[in-house]
Amino acid sequence: MAPRPAWKGYLKLSLVSCAVELTSATDHSEKVSFRVINRKTGNTVRRQYIDSVSGKPVDSDDEVKGYEIGGDEYLLIEEDEIDAVQIESSHTLSIEQFVDRAAIPQIYFDQPYYLSPSDEVSEEAFAVIREAMAKQKKAGIARIVLYRRERPVMIEPFDKGLLLTTLRYDKTVRQPAEIFDGLRKGKLDEELVDLATHIIDKKQAKFDPTGFEDRYEEALLELIAAKRKGKKPPVAKPAERPSNVVNLFEALKKSLGEESGPSGKSSARDKKPAGTRKPTKKPAAGKARKSA
């Protein structure tokens, strides 16, 4: 069954417009989901709103949204009043500007959606806009009201259609300086970096998302299968936790040897020519070489 569109409206480029629909590009369904159960009766538990003062359950007809205006005072807002709030981006994706996709930091990307024409009449205009964007290698910036919130979005050619990605607001993104400013800067040993570079070179591969499986979910399914058969849940061997490397040079050399194949020997091009490492004082016996 085809997924339901999350939004329907119009895509607009200057005076050209076409009817489009937005469909989530990701599926959040899970193989394993749990319900809350009453341990004593075995019955499922349902959520219910309770009046914070009287402690009595509230009927669904009496539930209404409230906006706090001070203290315990709230302004009641009806659902139809919220639905009546309409702005241009509620129904129209108007492309305001075009930018280089690479110019948008990845941290601003949020949720991806497929954008496609919603009827045959719109297919030609949609295809023209898509091909023009592909030819110019540009991404469009627009806005959309989605789930009762206006969001900036990036629109780019993708497969036979367009990919729309909602963008985070700048005020919601923590700047890297908040986290990374405390990191010390210092000159690194070039050979250490060179060894790490060779390891990366050995691990290069073509991206294949089909190879990703949720191993934690598989472990949960094993637990469920065992309990259904009346067996004890399988006891997994605790995964070994890595620790800080004391001798970084030796750890990198050993890693490179493991990545070079069963023989543990690097290829000729991976071997650093003699004399390239800066001479250092031989460490005292029993003392590990200090890392950079």
Long-range contacts (C-beta under 8 A, 24 or more apart in sequence): 3-27, 5-118, 6-113, 6-146, 7-144, 7-146, 8-118, 9-90, 9-91, 9-92, 9-93, 9-144, 10-91, 10-92, 10-93, 11-92, 11-93, 11-95, 11-115, 11-126, 11-129, 11-155, 11-162, 12-92, 12-93, 12-94, 12-95, 13-95, 13-129, 13-140, 16-125, 16-128, 16-129, 17-92, 17-125, 18-117, 18-121, 18-122, 18-123, 18-125, 18-126, 18-129, 19-117, 19-118, 19-119, 19-121, 19-122, 20-93, 20-115, 20-116, 20-117, 20-118, 20-122, 20-126, 21-115, 21-116, 21-117, 21-118, 22-113, 22-114, 22-115, 22-144, 22-146, 22-164, 23-113, 23-114, 23-116, 24-111, 24-112, 24-113, 24-114, 25-112, 25-113, 25-114, 25-163, 26-111, 26-112, 30-217, 31-214, 31-217, 31-221, 32-217, 32-220, 32-221, 32-224, 82-148, 87-145, 87-150, 89-142, 89-143, 89-144, 89-145, 89-150, 90-145, 93-142, 93-143, 93-144, 93-153, 93-155, 93-164, 94-142, 94-143, 95-140, 95-141, 95-142, 95-155, 96-140, 96-141, 96-142, 96-143, 97-140, 97-141, 98-133, 98-136, 98-138, 98-139, 98-140, 98-141, 99-138, 99-139, 99-141, 100-137, 100-138, 100-139, 101-138, 101-139, 101-154, 101-156, 104-139, 104-154, 104-167, 107-168, 107-173, 108-167, 108-168, 108-170, 108-173, 109-154, 109-165, 109-167, 109-168, 110-151, 110-165, 110-166, 110-167, 110-168, 111-165, 111-166, 112-163, 112-164, 112-165, 113-163, 113-164, 113-165, 113-166, 114-158, 114-161, 114-162, 114-163, 114-164, 115-155, 115-161, 115-162, 115-163, 115-164, 116-161, 116-162, 126-161, 126-162, 129-162, 130-157, 130-161, 130-162, 131-157, 133-157, 133-162, 186-292, 188-292, 189-249, 189-292, 191-249, 191-272, 191-276, 191-277, 191-278, 192-248, 192-249, 192-252, 192-291, 192-292, 194-272, 195-249, 195-252, 195-253, 195-255, 195-256, 196-252, 198-256, 198-266, 198-270, 199-252, 199-255, 199-256, 199-259, 201-270, 202-256, 202-259, 202-260, 202-270, 203-259, 245-291, 246-288, 246-291, 247-288, 247-289, 247-291, 248-289, 248-291, 248-292, 249-289, 249-291, 250-288, 250-289
